[in-house]
Amino acid sequence: MPLSKPVERELAHTRTIVCQGYERKDGLWDIEAQIVDTKPYSFPNKDRGGRIEAEEALHDMQLRLTVDANLVIHAAEAVTEAAPFNYCTAIHPAYSRLVGLRIAPGWNQRLKELFGGIQGCTHITELFATMATAAVQTVGGSIMRRQQFADPDPTAIPKHLHTCHALALSSPVVLEHWPHAYRPSQTVSTQDQS
């Protein structure tokens, strides 16, 4: 179902975010993300030769995290292809502080501590929440595919359940696909899953 018809309007900004996950031959995974901001109009900019043209990238930043099966980061790389200021690229080395961290509960808070305010690039840092989800989907999907979706303990409640509305333990989705985990009209905390 599409959104309702909007009031007459004019496009002012476009942000595109793309995340992709890759299984590497060495047993690790690369999670890559790109953020691109464009405007439908041209405007002056000293650092970019005097002007940024309409539809030319105002921001074009890319990230790669290399993770293992436990979502521990082995490498982190940030690149800026386009930014409004040449100085933006000076923050790239800061993202090497991610090496050794694990994508796990508390991830977003840890990112704020490490890269909040002047300690990071707002645009690069905001990609990490999306990358975390992509990492879970990539690594989890690869492992499940290798195991041919076999659950080592068919009576256990899968960890991805009770993490959103559709996967609530009381939902019809859980009743259909994981009937052993179904809890009618019961609120179960995610801590009950461990």
Buried (B, 14 or more C-beta within 10 A) or exposed (E): EEEEEEEEEEEEEEEEBEBEBEBEEEEBBBBBBBBBBBBEEEEEBEEBEEEBBEEBBBBBBBBBBBBEEEBBBBEBBBEBEBBBEEEBBEBBEBBEBBEEBBBEEEBEEBBEEBBEEEEBBEBBBBBBEBBBEBBBBBBBEBEEEEEEEEEEEEEEBBEEBBEEEEBBBBBEBBBEEBEEBBBEEEEBEEEEBE
